[in-house]
Amino acid sequence: MIPLRDVIPSRTTPWVNYALIVVNVLVFLHWDFGLSPRGQRLFFAQYGLVPADFTWATAVTAMFVHSGWLHIGGNMLSLWIFGDNVEDRMGHVRYLAFYFLAGLVANLAQTWADPASTLPLVGASGAIAGVMGAYLVLYPRSRILVLIFVIIFFDVVEIPAVFYLVFWFLLQILGGVGSLAGPSGTGGVAFWAHAGGFLTGIAGGWVFTRRARQHVDWST
């Protein structure tokens, strides 16, 4: 399932969400077009988070580094769909603080799960998982349009957001449990970063939402 959009219009302009998307895209374009293959590897080594050599600086910079067009495209699509509504309820400053907190917790969770890994961890997916967790709490009755592929056919259907988000989270838990049995440092999807970010988002959905907007039903 590929999410396309949700059904809830944002009542404010999500400036922070726009800025996060722009910064991520600009960093990726610099990496993809502005660097040689060797430069790209050095960029990952410098700005990606290496669990075996953890630093707080790279725990932040890794959130803005992506490894390919599918990686950046999938992450930014999810941030575009869910981030505007979460920023709507939290406000600009709180949303920015929440985003970085979710990303940091996500990176800490992945470091805990595979502390000996020497491969750089990159991507905004942990922070975006936090946004998705907050969306689940703030908009439990929302619906989203998803693209579904069945062999050679595809269709666009509207499903409850809670179904999509809970299903996605369970996949991360299953993947994370499976990754614990694998050898350290083999790479792949950072399942525990996704799970940690999502759980942080569920908690942050209550903590960071502005009081004046906690009980406003904007699910239309």
Backbone torsions as a table, in degrees:
resi	resn	phi	psi	omega
1	MET	NA	131.5	176.8
2	ILE	-116.3	117.0	179.5
3	PRO	-69.6	141.8	-179.3
4	LEU	-112.0	-44.6	177.3
5	ARG	-169.4	163.0	173.5
6	ASP	-102.6	-179.1	-174.3
7	VAL	-105.1	4.4	-175.7
8	ILE	-105.0	116.3	177.3
9	PRO	-74.3	144.9	176.9
10	SER	-78.2	135.9	-178.4
11	ARG	-90.4	-8.9	175.9
12	THR	-130.6	162.8	177.4
13	THR	-79.0	119.2	-176.1
14	PRO	-80.6	71.3	-174.8
15	TRP	-60.3	-40.6	-178.2
16	VAL	-66.2	-43.2	178.9
17	ASN	-61.9	-42.8	176.0
18	TYR	-58.6	-45.4	-177.5
19	ALA	-63.3	-41.1	179.1
20	LEU	-62.5	-41.8	178.6
21	ILE	-63.9	-45.4	-178.9
22	VAL	-61.7	-46.0	-178.8
23	VAL	-62.4	-45.4	178.9
24	ASN	-59.5	-44.2	-178.9
25	VAL	-66.1	-43.0	-179.9
26	LEU	-63.1	-42.3	178.1
27	VAL	-62.5	-42.6	-179.8
28	PHE	-64.6	-42.9	-179.9
29	LEU	-63.2	-37.4	175.7
30	HIS	-63.2	-43.2	-179.9
31	TRP	-65.7	-43.0	-172.7
32	ASP	-77.1	-40.8	-174.9
33	PHE	-104.0	-23.8	-173.0
34	GLY	-96.9	-6.8	-175.5
35	LEU	-124.3	149.1	172.8
36	SER	-75.2	166.9	177.0
37	PRO	-54.0	-39.5	177.4
38	ARG	-67.6	-40.9	177.9
39	GLY	-63.0	-35.2	178.2
40	GLN	-64.9	-42.0	178.5
41	ARG	-64.7	-41.0	178.2
42	LEU	-66.3	-35.5	178.0
43	PHE	-62.1	-44.6	176.6
44	PHE	-60.8	-44.7	-178.1
45	ALA	-64.8	-33.3	-176.9
46	GLN	-83.0	-38.9	-172.3
47	TYR	-111.3	-12.5	174.0
48	GLY	-79.5	159.8	179.1
49	LEU	-92.9	117.8	175.5
50	VAL	-98.1	110.0	-176.5
51	PRO	-53.3	-37.4	-179.3
52	ALA	-70.9	-14.5	178.9
53	ASP	-133.8	55.8	-173.2
54	PHE	-63.1	133.8	169.4
55	THR	-137.6	150.2	179.6
56	TRP	-67.3	-32.4	-179.8
57	ALA	-62.8	-48.2	-179.7
58	THR	-73.2	-22.2	174.5
59	ALA	-63.4	-26.6	176.9
60	VAL	-88.8	-50.2	-175.6
61	THR	-63.9	-30.1	-179.5
62	ALA	-61.2	-24.2	-179.6
63	MET	-66.8	-16.2	-175.8
64	PHE	-112.2	11.8	-178.2
65	VAL	-113.9	131.7	179.8
66	HIS	-130.0	155.4	-169.2
67	SER	-103.9	2.5	-179.9
68	GLY	176.0	172.8	-176.4
69	TRP	-65.4	-39.5	177.9
70	LEU	-66.4	-37.5	179.9
71	HIS	-63.3	-53.8	-179.0
72	ILE	-67.3	-39.6	-178.0
73	GLY	-64.1	-46.7	179.8
74	GLY	-64.4	-42.9	-179.8
75	ASN	-65.8	-45.3	-177.4
76	MET	-70.2	-31.5	175.8
77	LEU	-63.6	-45.7	178.6
78	SER	-64.3	-40.5	178.9
79	LEU	-65.0	-38.8	178.3
80	TRP	-63.8	-41.4	-176.5
81	ILE	-71.1	-46.7	-170.7
82	PHE	-99.5	-26.8	-171.7
83	GLY	-69.0	-36.5	-176.3
84	ASP	-62.8	-40.8	-179.2
85	ASN	-71.0	-36.3	177.6
86	VAL	-67.3	-42.1	176.2
87	GLU	-62.3	-35.3	176.7
88	ASP	-53.8	-45.1	-175.4
89	ARG	-83.4	-28.8	-178.0
90	MET	-89.9	-30.0	-169.4
91	GLY	92.3	160.5	-171.1
92	HIS	-64.0	-50.9	-174.8
93	VAL	-67.7	-45.7	-179.6
94	ARG	-64.2	-37.6	179.4
95	TYR	-63.8	-41.7	179.1
96	LEU	-63.5	-44.2	178.2
97	ALA	-63.1	-42.6	179.1
98	PHE	-61.6	-43.3	-178.4
99	TYR	-59.1	-47.8	-179.4
100	PHE	-68.3	-37.9	177.8
101	LEU	-62.1	-45.5	179.2
102	ALA	-61.8	-41.3	179.1
103	GLY	-64.8	-40.5	179.1
104	LEU	-66.0	-46.0	178.4
105	VAL	-61.5	-40.1	178.3
106	ALA	-59.9	-45.6	-179.5
107	ASN	-68.0	-34.1	175.3
108	LEU	-66.1	-38.7	179.8
109	ALA	-63.9	-41.7	179.2
110	GLN	-69.1	-37.0	176.4
111	THR	-63.3	-41.7	176.5
112	TRP	-61.0	-41.4	-175.6
113	ALA	-71.0	-30.4	-176.6
114	ASP	-143.2	66.0	-172.6
115	PRO	-66.9	-18.5	-177.2
116	ALA	-92.0	-2.4	-176.4
117	SER	-65.5	136.5	177.7
118	THR	-107.9	6.6	178.1
119	LEU	-90.3	136.0	-178.8
120	PRO	-64.6	133.0	173.9
121	LEU	-92.8	122.1	-177.4
122	VAL	-133.7	154.9	174.3
123	GLY	121.4	154.9	-179.8
124	ALA	-92.7	6.0	-171.1
125	SER	-64.0	-31.2	177.9
126	GLY	-65.5	-45.7	177.6
127	ALA	-65.3	-40.1	-179.8
128	ILE	-68.4	-33.4	173.7
129	ALA	-60.4	-36.3	175.2
130	GLY	-63.1	-41.1	177.0
131	VAL	-61.7	-40.8	179.2
132	MET	-66.2	-39.1	176.8
133	GLY	-63.5	-41.2	177.9
134	ALA	-65.9	-38.5	178.1
135	TYR	-60.4	-40.4	179.2
136	LEU	-58.9	-41.8	-179.3
137	VAL	-72.7	-41.6	-172.5
138	LEU	-82.1	-27.8	-176.7
139	TYR	-131.6	61.6	-175.3
140	PRO	-66.7	-18.3	-179.0
141	ARG	-103.4	7.6	-179.8
142	SER	-70.2	163.4	175.6
143	ARG	-130.3	152.4	179.6
144	ILE	-132.1	151.0	174.2
145	LEU	-89.7	130.2	-179.9
146	VAL	-127.9	148.9	175.4
147	LEU	-95.9	122.0	-177.2
148	ILE	-114.0	130.0	177.8
149	PHE	-103.8	131.6	174.6
150	VAL	-127.9	99.0	-176.3
151	ILE	57.2	-103.9	-178.6
152	ILE	-105.3	1.3	-179.2
153	PHE	-107.3	156.3	175.4
154	PHE	-143.6	158.6	-179.9
155	ASP	-152.0	156.4	175.9
156	VAL	-107.3	121.7	-178.4
157	VAL	-129.1	157.7	177.5
158	GLU	-103.7	126.1	-178.1
159	ILE	-130.5	159.3	174.9
160	PRO	-61.0	134.3	179.3
161	ALA	-60.3	-35.1	-178.5
162	VAL	-62.1	-36.1	178.4
163	PHE	-64.4	-48.9	-178.8
164	TYR	-61.8	-46.4	-174.4
165	LEU	-69.3	-42.6	179.2
166	VAL	-67.6	-40.8	177.5
167	PHE	-61.0	-44.9	178.6
168	TRP	-60.7	-43.7	-179.2
169	PHE	-63.6	-43.2	180.0
170	LEU	-62.3	-35.9	176.4
171	LEU	-63.3	-37.1	179.0
172	GLN	-67.8	-39.7	178.2
173	ILE	-64.1	-45.6	179.2
174	LEU	-62.4	-43.1	178.1
175	GLY	-64.9	-38.2	179.4
176	GLY	-65.3	-43.3	178.0
177	VAL	-62.8	-41.1	177.9
178	GLY	-64.6	-35.9	-178.3
179	SER	-68.8	-24.6	179.6
180	LEU	-66.1	-22.3	-179.9
181	ALA	-86.1	-12.4	-178.0
182	GLY	-85.8	167.2	178.4
183	PRO	-70.0	145.9	-179.8
184	SER	-65.7	141.0	173.1
185	GLY	81.0	18.5	-179.2
186	THR	-86.7	-7.9	177.9
187	GLY	82.7	-164.4	-179.1
188	GLY	107.2	-161.7	-177.4
189	VAL	-78.8	137.5	180.0
190	ALA	-85.2	74.5	-174.5
191	PHE	-60.8	-40.1	-176.7
192	TRP	-72.6	-27.3	172.8
193	ALA	-64.2	-43.2	178.6
194	HIS	-63.0	-46.1	-178.4
195	ALA	-65.3	-43.8	179.2
196	GLY	-63.8	-41.0	177.6
197	GLY	-64.8	-41.7	-178.9
198	PHE	-62.7	-45.5	179.0
199	LEU	-64.6	-37.6	175.5
200	THR	-62.8	-38.3	178.8
201	GLY	-65.5	-38.1	177.8
202	ILE	-60.9	-45.3	177.6
203	ALA	-68.9	-42.6	-178.1
204	GLY	-66.9	-25.5	177.2
205	GLY	-59.8	-31.6	177.0
206	TRP	-86.2	-42.0	-172.1
207	VAL	-73.2	-40.2	-171.6
208	PHE	-92.6	-11.7	-179.4
209	THR	-69.6	135.2	179.0
210	ARG	-64.5	136.8	-175.1
211	ARG	-56.3	-38.5	-177.6
212	ALA	-65.5	-16.1	-176.8
213	ARG	-113.9	4.9	-175.9
214	GLN	-68.1	-34.0	-174.3
215	HIS	-111.5	18.9	178.2
216	VAL	-91.3	121.6	179.6
217	ASP	-88.7	103.9	179.9
218	TRP	-102.5	11.2	179.6
219	SER	-77.8	102.5	-177.2
220	THR	-111.6	NA	NA
